[in-house]
């Protein structure tokens, strides 16, 4: 399957089991995961990345990302696995 078969160029989001997944969700997660895992990143940058990750989790879980791929950073993986499936970004401590 090609990317354009999942989301054609003229479509920016799709609904999976009641969860809206926007184009760019996985790329945004990867970018935020890099910041969250970067020991040299400021605490505020890591906190912002964590909040953004938490906001993305329902969509990432809906598409089954973590059923197929495992996060290498053990601290990030453990933190994500500890969050409830319906995590709200404003209720999460990032570290």
N, CA, C and O atoms as a GROMACS GRO file, in nm:
protein
  380
    1UNK      N    1   0.085  -0.117   0.000
    1UNK     CA    2   0.000   0.000   0.000
    1UNK      C    3   0.089   0.123   0.000
    1UNK      O    4   0.190   0.130   0.070
    2UNK      N    5   0.050   0.220  -0.079
    2UNK     CA    6   0.124   0.346  -0.088
    2UNK      C    7   0.055   0.450  -0.001
    2UNK      O    8  -0.063   0.439   0.031
    3UNK      N    9   0.131   0.552   0.037
    3UNK     CA   10   0.077   0.660   0.121
    3UNK      C   11  -0.046   0.724   0.059
    3UNK      O   12  -0.142   0.755   0.129
    4UNK      N   13  -0.043   0.744  -0.073
    4UNK     CA   14  -0.156   0.810  -0.137
    4UNK      C   15  -0.281   0.722  -0.142
    4UNK      O   16  -0.390   0.770  -0.170
    5UNK      N   17  -0.265   0.592  -0.115
    5UNK     CA   18  -0.381   0.504  -0.107
    5UNK      C   19  -0.446   0.514   0.032
    5UNK      O   20  -0.564   0.486   0.047
    6UNK      N   21  -0.369   0.555   0.130
    6UNK     CA   22  -0.423   0.575   0.264
    6UNK      C   23  -0.488   0.714   0.273
    6UNK      O   24  -0.603   0.728   0.314
    7UNK      N   25  -0.412   0.814   0.233
    7UNK     CA   26  -0.461   0.952   0.231
    7UNK      C   27  -0.421   1.017   0.100
    7UNK      O   28  -0.306   1.057   0.083
    8UNK      N   29  -0.515   1.028   0.006
    8UNK     CA   30  -0.484   1.094  -0.120
    8UNK      C   31  -0.440   1.239  -0.096
    8UNK      O   32  -0.465   1.295   0.011
    9UNK      N   33  -0.374   1.297  -0.194
    9UNK     CA   34  -0.322   1.433  -0.180
    9UNK      C   35  -0.427   1.534  -0.137
    9UNK      O   36  -0.396   1.629  -0.065
   10UNK      N   37  -0.550   1.516  -0.180
   10UNK     CA   38  -0.655   1.614  -0.149
   10UNK      C   39  -0.728   1.586  -0.017
   10UNK      O   40  -0.824   1.655   0.015
   11UNK      N   41  -0.682   1.486   0.059
   11UNK     CA   42  -0.743   1.452   0.188
   11UNK      C   43  -0.638   1.473   0.297
   11UNK      O   44  -0.525   1.426   0.285
   12UNK      N   45  -0.676   1.544   0.403
   12UNK     CA   46  -0.581   1.577   0.509
   12UNK      C   47  -0.601   1.499   0.638
   12UNK      O   48  -0.518   1.507   0.728
   13UNK      N   49  -0.709   1.425   0.647
   13UNK     CA   50  -0.734   1.346   0.768
   13UNK      C   51  -0.828   1.232   0.736
   13UNK      O   52  -0.897   1.231   0.634
   14UNK      N   53  -0.828   1.134   0.827
   14UNK     CA   54  -0.923   1.024   0.815
   14UNK      C   55  -0.971   0.986   0.953
   14UNK      O   56  -0.909   1.022   1.053
   15UNK      N   57  -1.079   0.914   0.958
   15UNK     CA   58  -1.138   0.871   1.084
   15UNK      C   59  -1.117   0.721   1.098
   15UNK      O   60  -1.154   0.644   1.010
   16UNK      N   61  -1.057   0.682   1.210
   16UNK     CA   62  -1.037   0.541   1.241
   16UNK      C   63  -1.102   0.514   1.376
   16UNK      O   64  -1.057   0.563   1.479
   17UNK      N   65  -1.208   0.435   1.374
   17UNK     CA   66  -1.280   0.398   1.496
   17UNK      C   67  -1.311   0.519   1.584
   17UNK      O   68  -1.294   0.515   1.706
   18UNK      N   69  -1.358   0.627   1.521
   18UNK     CA   70  -1.399   0.745   1.595
   18UNK      C   71  -1.287   0.842   1.631
   18UNK      O   72  -1.311   0.943   1.697
   19UNK      N   73  -1.165   0.813   1.589
   19UNK     CA   74  -1.052   0.901   1.616
   19UNK      C   75  -1.004   0.962   1.486
   19UNK      O   76  -0.982   0.893   1.387
   20UNK      N   77  -0.989   1.093   1.486
   20UNK     CA   78  -0.940   1.163   1.368
   20UNK      C   79  -0.789   1.156   1.364
   20UNK      O   80  -0.721   1.192   1.461
   21UNK      N   81  -0.736   1.112   1.252
   21UNK     CA   82  -0.592   1.106   1.231
   21UNK      C   83  -0.559   1.203   1.119
   21UNK      O   84  -0.607   1.189   1.006
   22UNK      N   85  -0.478   1.302   1.153
   22UNK     CA   86  -0.438   1.403   1.055
   22UNK      C   87  -0.313   1.358   0.981
   22UNK      O   88  -0.229   1.286   1.036
   23UNK      N   89  -0.302   1.401   0.858
   23UNK     CA   90  -0.181   1.379   0.781
   23UNK      C   91  -0.066   1.444   0.858
   23UNK      O   92  -0.078   1.558   0.902
   24UNK      N   93   0.043   1.374   0.875
   24UNK     CA   94   0.158   1.428   0.947
   24UNK      C   95   0.167   1.382   1.092
   24UNK      O   96   0.262   1.417   1.162
   25UNK      N   97   0.070   1.303   1.138
   25UNK     CA   98   0.068   1.260   1.277
   25UNK      C   99   0.192   1.180   1.314
   25UNK      O  100   0.254   1.207   1.418
   26UNK      N  101   0.230   1.085   1.233
   26UNK     CA  102   0.346   1.001   1.265
   26UNK      C  103   0.474   1.085   1.259
   26UNK      O  104   0.561   1.069   1.345
   27UNK      N  105   0.486   1.173   1.161
   27UNK     CA  106   0.604   1.259   1.152
   27UNK      C  107   0.614   1.351   1.273
   27UNK      O  108   0.724   1.374   1.325
   28UNK      N  109   0.502   1.404   1.319
   28UNK     CA  110   0.501   1.490   1.437
   28UNK      C  111   0.545   1.410   1.560
   28UNK      O  112   0.623   1.460   1.642
   29UNK      N  113   0.496   1.287   1.573
   29UNK     CA  114   0.538   1.203   1.685
   29UNK      C  115   0.688   1.180   1.682
   29UNK      O  116   0.755   1.194   1.785
   30UNK      N  117   0.743   1.145   1.567
   30UNK     CA  118   0.887   1.119   1.557
   30UNK      C  119   0.968   1.242   1.594
   30UNK      O  120   1.069   1.231   1.664
   31UNK      N  121   0.927   1.357   1.549
   31UNK     CA  122   0.996   1.481   1.583
   31UNK      C  123   0.992   1.507   1.733
   31UNK      O  124   1.094   1.541   1.793
   32UNK      N  125   0.876   1.492   1.793
   32UNK     CA  126   0.862   1.513   1.937
   32UNK      C  127   0.937   1.408   2.018
   32UNK      O  128   0.993   1.439   2.124
   33UNK      N  129   0.938   1.285   1.970
   33UNK     CA  130   1.012   1.178   2.041
   33UNK      C  131   1.161   1.210   2.044
   33UNK      O  132   1.227   1.186   2.145
   34UNK      N  133   1.213   1.264   1.936
   34UNK     CA  134   1.356   1.302   1.934
   34UNK      C  135   1.385   1.407   2.040
   34UNK      O  136   1.485   1.398   2.111
   35UNK      N  137   1.300   1.507   2.050
   35UNK     CA  138   1.320   1.613   2.150
   35UNK      C  139   1.305   1.555   2.291
   35UNK      O  140   1.389   1.582   2.377
   36UNK      N  141   1.201   1.478   2.315
   36UNK     CA  142   1.175   1.421   2.447
   36UNK      C  143   1.293   1.338   2.494
   36UNK      O  144   1.327   1.338   2.612
   37UNK      N  145   1.357   1.266   2.402
   37UNK     CA  146   1.467   1.176   2.435
   37UNK      C  147   1.603   1.244   2.438
   37UNK      O  148   1.702   1.183   2.479
   38UNK      N  149   1.611   1.369   2.396
   38UNK     CA  150   1.737   1.442   2.388
   38UNK      C  151   1.776   1.498   2.524
   38UNK      O  152   1.713   1.591   2.574
   39UNK      N  153   1.880   1.440   2.585
   39UNK     CA  154   1.927   1.485   2.716
   39UNK      C  155   1.973   1.630   2.714
   39UNK      O  156   1.976   1.696   2.817
   40UNK      N  157   2.008   1.680   2.596
   40UNK     CA  158   2.053   1.818   2.582
   40UNK      C  159   1.941   1.918   2.562
   40UNK      O  160   1.964   2.038   2.564
   41UNK      N  161   1.820   1.869   2.543
   41UNK     CA  162   1.706   1.959   2.523
   41UNK      C  163   1.668   2.023   2.655
   41UNK      O  164   1.684   1.963   2.762
   42UNK      N  165   1.617   2.144   2.648
   42UNK     CA  166   1.575   2.212   2.771
   42UNK      C  167   1.454   2.141   2.831
   42UNK      O  168   1.382   2.069   2.762
   43UNK      N  169   1.434   2.162   2.959
   43UNK     CA  170   1.320   2.101   3.026
   43UNK      C  171   1.189   2.148   2.964
   43UNK      O  172   1.096   2.070   2.948
   44UNK      N  173   1.182   2.276   2.928
   44UNK     CA  174   1.058   2.326   2.868
   44UNK      C  175   1.035   2.264   2.730
   44UNK      O  176   0.921   2.235   2.694
   45UNK      N  177   1.142   2.243   2.653
   45UNK     CA  178   1.127   2.178   2.522
   45UNK      C  179   1.081   2.034   2.540
   45UNK      O  180   0.994   1.987   2.466
   46UNK      N  181   1.138   1.963   2.637
   46UNK     CA  182   1.097   1.824   2.661
   46UNK      C  183   0.953   1.818   2.710
   46UNK      O  184   0.877   1.730   2.671
   47UNK      N  185   0.915   1.913   2.796
   47UNK     CA  186   0.776   1.916   2.845
   47UNK      C  187   0.678   1.943   2.731
   47UNK      O  188   0.572   1.881   2.723
   48UNK      N  189   0.714   2.037   2.644
   48UNK     CA  190   0.627   2.067   2.529
   48UNK      C  191   0.616   1.945   2.437
   48UNK      O  192   0.508   1.913   2.388
   49UNK      N  193   0.729   1.878   2.413
   49UNK     CA  194   0.728   1.758   2.329
   49UNK      C  195   0.641   1.650   2.393
   49UNK      O  196   0.566   1.582   2.324
   50UNK      N  197   0.651   1.635   2.523
   50UNK     CA  198   0.570   1.536   2.593
   50UNK      C  199   0.421   1.565   2.583
   50UNK      O  200   0.341   1.474   2.563
   51UNK      N  201   0.386   1.691   2.596
   51UNK     CA  202   0.244   1.729   2.583
   51UNK      C  203   0.195   1.702   2.441
   51UNK      O  204   0.084   1.655   2.421
   52UNK      N  205   0.280   1.733   2.343
   52UNK     CA  206   0.242   1.708   2.204
   52UNK      C  207   0.229   1.557   2.177
   52UNK      O  208   0.138   1.515   2.106
   53UNK      N  209   0.319   1.478   2.233
   53UNK     CA  210   0.310   1.332   2.218
   53UNK      C  211   0.180   1.282   2.278
   53UNK      O  212   0.108   1.204   2.215
   54UNK      N  213   0.149   1.327   2.398
   54UNK     CA  214   0.027   1.282   2.465
   54UNK      C  215  -0.097   1.315   2.381
   54UNK      O  216  -0.191   1.236   2.375
   55UNK      N  217  -0.095   1.430   2.317
   55UNK     CA  218  -0.208   1.470   2.232
   55UNK      C  219  -0.220   1.379   2.109
   55UNK      O  220  -0.330   1.355   2.060
   56UNK      N  221  -0.107   1.330   2.060
   56UNK     CA  222  -0.106   1.244   1.942
   56UNK      C  223  -0.140   1.098   1.972
   56UNK      O  224  -0.180   1.024   1.882
   57UNK      N  225  -0.125   1.056   2.097
   57UNK     CA  226  -0.139   0.914   2.130
   57UNK      C  227  -0.269   0.849   2.086
   57UNK      O  228  -0.264   0.739   2.032
   58UNK      N  229  -0.385   0.910   2.106
   58UNK     CA  230  -0.507   0.842   2.061
   58UNK      C  231  -0.503   0.808   1.912
   58UNK      O  232  -0.545   0.700   1.871
   59UNK      N  233  -0.452   0.900   1.831
   59UNK     CA  234  -0.444   0.874   1.686
   59UNK      C  235  -0.341   0.766   1.656
   59UNK      O  236  -0.366   0.677   1.574
   60UNK      N  237  -0.225   0.772   1.722
   60UNK     CA  238  -0.121   0.672   1.698
   60UNK      C  239  -0.167   0.532   1.740
   60UNK      O  240  -0.138   0.433   1.673
   61UNK      N  241  -0.239   0.527   1.849
   61UNK     CA  242  -0.293   0.398   1.894
   61UNK      C  243  -0.402   0.348   1.800
   61UNK      O  244  -0.412   0.228   1.774
   62UNK      N  245  -0.484   0.439   1.750
   62UNK     CA  246  -0.593   0.400   1.659
   62UNK      C  247  -0.539   0.339   1.530
   62UNK      O  248  -0.600   0.247   1.476
   63UNK      N  249  -0.426   0.390   1.481
   63UNK     CA  250  -0.371   0.333   1.357
   63UNK      C  251  -0.282   0.211   1.385
   63UNK      O  252  -0.232   0.149   1.291
   64UNK      N  253  -0.262   0.177   1.513
   64UNK     CA  254  -0.187   0.058   1.548
   64UNK      C  255  -0.036   0.073   1.539
   64UNK      O  256   0.035  -0.027   1.523
   65UNK      N  257   0.014   0.196   1.549
   65UNK     CA  258   0.158   0.218   1.536
   65UNK      C  259   0.237   0.134   1.636
   65UNK      O  260   0.336   0.071   1.599
   66UNK      N  261   0.194   0.133   1.761
   66UNK     CA  262   0.270   0.063   1.864
   66UNK      C  263   0.243  -0.088   1.868
   66UNK      O  264   0.308  -0.162   1.941
   67UNK      N  265   0.146  -0.132   1.788
   67UNK     CA  266   0.124  -0.276   1.773
   67UNK      C  267   0.226  -0.334   1.676
   67UNK      O  268   0.252  -0.454   1.677
   68UNK      N  269   0.282  -0.249   1.593
   68UNK     CA  270   0.375  -0.291   1.488
   68UNK      C  271   0.518  -0.252   1.520
   68UNK      O  272   0.611  -0.330   1.496
   69UNK      N  273   0.538  -0.133   1.573
   69UNK     CA  274   0.672  -0.081   1.599
   69UNK      C  275   0.692  -0.060   1.748
   69UNK      O  276   0.599  -0.025   1.820
   70UNK      N  277   0.815  -0.083   1.794
   70UNK     CA  278   0.849  -0.063   1.934
   70UNK      C  279   0.943   0.057   1.945
   70UNK      O  280   1.036   0.071   1.866
   71UNK      N  281   0.918   0.141   2.042
   71UNK     CA  282   1.003   0.258   2.066
   71UNK      C  283   1.133   0.210   2.129
   71UNK      O  284   1.131   0.139   2.230
   72UNK      N  285   1.246   0.248   2.070
   72UNK     CA  286   1.377   0.205   2.122
   72UNK      C  287   1.413   0.268   2.255
   72UNK      O  288   1.470   0.202   2.341
   73UNK      N  289   1.381   0.395   2.272
   73UNK     CA  290   1.413   0.465   2.398
   73UNK      C  291   1.326   0.405   2.508
   73UNK      O  292   1.204   0.424   2.509
   74UNK      N  293   1.389   0.332   2.600
   74UNK     CA  294   1.312   0.259   2.702
   74UNK      C  295   1.235   0.353   2.794
   74UNK      O  296   1.124   0.320   2.838
   75UNK      N  297   1.291   0.470   2.825
   75UNK     CA  298   1.220   0.564   2.912
   75UNK      C  299   1.097   0.620   2.841
   75UNK      O  300   0.990   0.629   2.902
   76UNK      N  301   1.110   0.656   2.715
   76UNK     CA  302   0.996   0.706   2.639
   76UNK      C  303   0.891   0.597   2.623
   76UNK      O  304   0.772   0.622   2.639
   77UNK      N  305   0.935   0.476   2.591
   77UNK     CA  306   0.841   0.365   2.575
   77UNK      C  307   0.764   0.340   2.704
   77UNK      O  308   0.642   0.325   2.702
   78UNK      N  309   0.836   0.337   2.818
   78UNK     CA  310   0.770   0.313   2.946
   78UNK      C  311   0.671   0.424   2.980
   78UNK      O  312   0.563   0.398   3.032
   79UNK      N  313   0.710   0.548   2.951
   79UNK     CA  314   0.621   0.661   2.980
   79UNK      C  315   0.494   0.652   2.896
   79UNK      O  316   0.384   0.668   2.948
   80UNK      N  317   0.510   0.626   2.767
   80UNK     CA  318   0.394   0.615   2.678
   80UNK      C  319   0.305   0.499   2.720
   80UNK      O  320   0.182   0.512   2.723
   81UNK      N  321   0.365   0.386   2.753
   81UNK     CA  322   0.286   0.269   2.795
   81UNK      C  323   0.213   0.294   2.926
   81UNK      O  324   0.112   0.229   2.954
   82UNK      N  325   0.262   0.386   3.008
   82UNK     CA  326   0.198   0.414   3.136
   82UNK      C  327   0.076   0.506   3.123
   82UNK      O  328  -0.004   0.518   3.215
   83UNK      N  329   0.063   0.570   3.008
   83UNK     CA  330  -0.047   0.664   2.988
   83UNK      C  331  -0.174   0.591   2.948
   83UNK      O  332  -0.170   0.498   2.868
   84UNK      N  333  -0.286   0.634   3.003
   84UNK     CA  334  -0.413   0.570   2.964
   84UNK      C  335  -0.445   0.596   2.818
   84UNK      O  336  -0.398   0.693   2.759
   85UNK      N  337  -0.525   0.509   2.762
   85UNK     CA  338  -0.559   0.518   2.619
   85UNK      C  339  -0.626   0.649   2.583
   85UNK      O  340  -0.612   0.696   2.470
   86UNK      N  341  -0.697   0.709   2.675
   86UNK     CA  342  -0.768   0.834   2.644
   86UNK      C  343  -0.697   0.955   2.704
   86UNK      O  344  -0.761   1.052   2.744
   87UNK      N  345  -0.565   0.950   2.708
   87UNK     CA  346  -0.485   1.057   2.766
   87UNK      C  347  -0.520   1.193   2.708
   87UNK      O  348  -0.531   1.209   2.587
   88UNK      N  349  -0.538   1.289   2.795
   88UNK     CA  350  -0.555   1.428   2.754
   88UNK      C  351  -0.423   1.500   2.781
   88UNK      O  352  -0.366   1.486   2.890
   89UNK      N  353  -0.375   1.574   2.685
   89UNK     CA  354  -0.245   1.638   2.694
   89UNK      C  355  -0.232   1.728   2.817
   89UNK      O  356  -0.124   1.737   2.874
   90UNK      N  357  -0.339   1.793   2.858
   90UNK     CA  358  -0.327   1.886   2.970
   90UNK      C  359  -0.324   1.816   3.106
   90UNK      O  360  -0.311   1.883   3.209
   91UNK      N  361  -0.336   1.685   3.109
   91UNK     CA  362  -0.336   1.614   3.236
   91UNK      C  363  -0.213   1.526   3.253
   91UNK      O  364  -0.213   1.435   3.337
   92UNK      N  365  -0.109   1.550   3.174
   92UNK     CA  366   0.008   1.461   3.173
   92UNK      C  367   0.132   1.532   3.224
   92UNK      O  368   0.162   1.644   3.182
   93UNK      N  369   0.203   1.468   3.314
   93UNK     CA  370   0.337   1.512   3.350
   93UNK      C  371   0.432   1.443   3.257
   93UNK      O  372   0.428   1.320   3.246
   94UNK      N  373   0.517   1.517   3.188
   94UNK     CA  374   0.598   1.458   3.086
   94UNK      C  375   0.720   1.383   3.137
   94UNK      O  376   0.770   1.294   3.068
   95UNK      N  377   0.768   1.415   3.252
   95UNK     CA  378   0.885   1.344   3.307
   95UNK      C  379   0.867   1.326   3.455
   95UNK      O  380   0.954   1.269   3.520
   0.00000   0.00000   0.00000
